[in-house]
Structures are given as C-alpha cells and as structure tokens.
Amino acid sequence: MDQDIKSSKHIDISQEIRDDFYQVLYGRRDVRGQFLPDEIPDEVLTNILHAAHHAPSVGLSQPWNFILIRDNEQRKRIYDAFVEANDEAAQMFEGGRRSHYQSLKLQGILDTPLNVCITCDRERGGPVVLGKTHQAEMDLYSTVCAVQNFWLAARAENIGVGWVSIIQKEKLTELLELPENIVPVAYLCVGYVSEFLKKPELELAQWEKRLQLEELIYADKWGRKK
C-alpha cells in the first residue's frame, strides 16, 4: 500500500469517502470481551502501523515506538500486573460502585494473539525540539495521536483494539525493560472480534453515558456559552 498521497493543490474527498470515514470513526470501540484468537496477517498489521506512524508530531519528531508482544509468558506477566492494579483500583470505589466495577471486564491481554505497547521517547529530536520549547509535554500528546491513528486504522481493517490503562507504569516499564527516557503511553490488546458493539461497552453497562456536545462548548473563554 502506498502510504503517501501525491502532492496536489486540491484533493477532492467525495461524499462516499466522507461517509466511510465517519462510519469508521463512530464505529470505533474500546474492545474488552469480544476478541477472537485469529492471527492478524502481517500485511494488515503493517497497514495499521503505517497509519500510526503517519500521525502528526511536534516538530516532526515522531517520538513513538511500537513494541509487539506475542509471547504468552510475557503477556501472562503483564496480565498479573493488571490484576494487581485492578484489585487496588476496585478499593478506590465505594458501595455499589465497587461491585459494579468488579463485574466489568476491563482487558483482553490473554484473549488476543497480539498486544502492542506504544511508547514515547522523551529525548527524540534532541534537547531542543520545535514546538516543545514552551510545552514539553507535546511529545506525549503526539504519541497519543499515533494511538488514535492506530485505533482508527484497526477499525477500518475490522480489527478491535482495547486500551489497558490499569497497570502501574513503573511495573510496565520494568517488564518491557524500557530505558529511562522511554514512557509507555498505551498498552493495547489487538485482535479480530466477534462483533463491534453499537455503543461503548461502559455505556451499555451503565457505568457512564456520553455527555451532550452542547454542554462542552464555550465561546472565547472558559465558561462563556456561545
């Protein structure tokens, strides 16, 4: 697949392509319990990784790396780290909220043939990076853009992705043997699924619901309604 579009003064995006894009966007899900064991073909995974690598980045620094985790023993160690953190997290909720939390499936670490950790190299580009001079965290935000590209491309390939954030960062750093300047940004469970749910799983489980867009828009400064 050619990942670069030839330069043009004007690229016309047809209504059909726009409709397909929004279908992918709104059909993206944080997958937890619908994974299948089917292997992902190399060419499909390459397409997804290329999409992630074409995310915008501060100063074109491209601070990301992609650790592909297939080894069963390594995934079991990471799963154990999740269980430890998840038990701690459950104690942070009270009453019915705690039991509701404990009933949720919040990862697919052992259910998928592939886990991917997307990291950020805080030193990539050298000591002074265009665009980071006054907001040093922009490299982390850039890496999150790569995560979103990965997620959307996976959905376009009919592959599910689940982001597991309930792991101690220090433990993940230790297990993946990350250098000091490398930050784990997203630990992803990746695989084919039996279905993509019509709504986010946490919404279906009545944990939270989507806010109304109108409530989130201000004009010119914080708190002023448009």
C-alpha positions in Angstrom: 0.0 0.0 0.0 1.2 3.5 -0.9 1.1 5.4 2.4 1.9 8.8 0.9 -0.5 10.9 -1.2 0.9 12.6 -4.2 1.0 16.4 -3.7 -1.8 18.3 -5.2 -3.2 21.8 -4.9 -6.7 20.3 -4.2 -7.7 16.8 -3.2 -11.5 16.3 -3.6 -12.9 14.0 -0.9 -16.1 12.5 -2.2 -19.3 12.2 -0.1 -18.9 8.4 -0.2 -15.4 8.6 1.3 -16.6 11.1 3.9 -19.4 8.7 4.8 -17.0 5.8 5.1 -14.6 7.9 7.3 -17.4 8.8 9.7 -18.6 5.2 9.8 -15.1 4.1 10.9 -14.8 7.0 13.4 -18.2 6.5 15.1 -17.8 2.7 14.9 -14.5 2.6 16.9 -14.8 0.8 20.2 -12.6 0.1 23.2 -12.9 -3.7 22.9 -12.9 -5.8 26.1 -14.8 -9.0 25.8 -15.4 -9.8 22.1 -11.9 -10.8 21.0 -11.2 -13.9 18.8 -7.9 -15.9 18.8 -7.4 -15.4 15.0 -4.0 -14.2 13.9 -3.6 -10.8 12.2 -2.0 -11.1 8.8 1.4 -9.3 8.6 0.2 -7.0 5.7 -2.8 -5.9 7.7 -0.7 -5.2 10.8 1.8 -3.3 8.6 -1.1 -1.1 7.3 -2.2 -0.2 10.8 1.4 0.6 11.9 1.9 2.8 8.9 -1.2 4.7 9.8 0.0 5.2 13.3 3.4 6.3 12.1 1.8 8.9 9.9 0.3 10.7 12.9 1.1 14.4 13.4 4.0 15.0 15.8 5.6 18.1 17.4 8.5 19.3 15.3 8.1 16.2 13.2 9.9 14.4 16.0 7.9 11.1 15.6 8.6 10.1 19.3 6.8 6.8 19.1 7.9 3.2 19.1 5.8 0.1 18.8 6.5 -3.0 20.9 4.7 -6.0 19.5 4.1 -8.5 22.3 3.1 -12.1 21.3 5.0 -14.2 23.8 2.5 -16.0 26.1 4.7 -15.8 29.2 5.3 -12.1 28.8 1.6 -11.4 28.3 0.9 -13.5 31.5 3.3 -11.4 33.5 1.6 -8.2 32.2 -1.8 -9.7 33.0 -0.7 -10.4 36.5 0.4 -6.7 36.8 -3.1 -5.7 35.6 -4.8 -8.0 38.2 -2.7 -6.4 41.0 -3.6 -2.9 39.8 -7.2 -3.7 39.2 -7.6 -5.0 42.7 -6.2 -1.8 44.0 -8.4 0.2 41.8 -11.6 -1.6 43.0 -10.8 -0.4 46.6 -11.0 3.2 45.4 -14.7 2.9 44.7 -17.4 2.6 47.4 -20.5 0.5 47.9 -22.4 -0.5 44.7 -19.9 1.3 42.6 -17.2 -1.1 43.7 -19.2 -4.2 43.0 -20.2 -2.7 39.6 -16.5 -2.1 38.8 -15.5 -5.6 39.8 -18.2 -7.0 37.4 -16.7 -5.2 34.4 -14.2 -6.9 32.0 -11.5 -4.3 31.5 -8.9 -6.0 29.4 -8.2 -8.7 26.8 -4.5 -9.3 27.5 -4.6 -13.1 27.2 -7.6 -13.2 24.8 -5.8 -11.7 21.8 -2.9 -13.0 19.7 -1.2 -9.6 19.9 -0.6 -6.9 22.4 1.1 -3.6 21.4 2.7 -1.1 23.6 3.1 2.4 22.1 5.8 4.4 23.8 7.2 7.9 23.7 10.9 8.7 23.5 11.2 11.9 25.6 14.7 12.6 24.1 13.9 12.0 20.4 14.8 15.1 18.3 17.5 16.2 20.8 17.4 18.7 23.7 15.5 21.4 21.7 12.6 20.4 19.5 10.5 22.8 17.5 7.2 23.2 19.3 8.3 21.7 22.6 10.2 24.8 23.7 7.3 26.0 25.9 5.2 22.9 26.2 7.5 20.0 26.9 4.6 17.5 27.1 3.8 17.9 23.4 5.7 14.7 22.5 3.4 12.8 24.8 0.4 14.3 23.0 1.9 13.5 19.7 2.2 9.8 20.7 -1.5 9.8 21.7 -2.2 11.0 18.1 -0.4 7.9 16.9 -2.5 5.8 19.2 -5.7 7.3 17.7 -4.4 6.7 14.2 -3.7 3.1 15.2 -7.1 2.6 16.6 -9.0 4.0 13.6 -6.9 2.1 11.1 -7.5 -1.1 13.0 -11.3 -0.4 12.9 -11.1 0.2 9.2 -9.4 -3.3 9.0 -12.2 -4.8 11.1 -9.8 -5.3 14.0 -10.6 -4.5 17.6 -8.4 -2.6 20.0 -8.7 -2.3 23.8 -6.6 0.2 25.7 -5.4 -1.2 29.1 -4.5 1.7 31.5 -5.0 -0.2 34.8 -1.3 -1.1 35.2 1.3 0.6 37.2 3.6 2.5 34.8 6.7 1.5 36.7 5.7 -2.2 36.5 5.1 -2.0 32.8 8.4 -0.2 32.4 10.2 -3.0 34.3 8.5 -5.8 32.4 9.2 -4.3 29.0 12.8 -3.3 30.0 12.2 0.3 28.9 15.1 2.8 29.1 14.7 5.7 31.4 13.8 8.1 28.6 11.0 5.9 27.2 7.5 6.3 28.6 4.8 3.7 28.0 1.8 5.7 26.7 -0.7 3.0 25.6 -0.9 -0.7 26.2 -3.2 -2.2 23.6 -4.9 -5.5 23.1 -5.3 -6.1 19.4 -7.3 -8.7 17.5 -10.3 -9.7 15.4 -13.6 -9.7 17.2 -17.0 -11.5 17.2 -18.7 -8.1 16.9 -18.3 -4.4 17.4 -20.9 -3.2 19.9 -23.3 -0.5 18.8 -22.4 1.6 21.8 -19.4 1.8 24.1 -19.3 -1.1 26.5 -19.2 1.1 29.6 -22.3 2.9 28.3 -24.1 -0.4 27.8 -23.0 -1.5 31.3 -24.5 1.8 32.6 -21.1 2.9 34.1 -21.2 6.3 32.3 -23.0 7.9 29.4 -21.9 10.2 26.7 -22.1 13.9 27.5 -24.0 16.2 25.2 -21.7 18.2 22.9 -23.5 21.4 23.6 -22.5 21.2 27.3 -18.8 21.2 26.3 -18.6 24.2 24.0 -17.6 27.7 25.2 -17.1 30.9 23.4 -13.8 32.9 23.6 -13.0 31.9 27.2 -13.8 29.3 29.8 -17.4 29.1 30.9 -18.9 31.5 28.4 -21.7 29.9 26.4 -21.7 30.5 22.7 
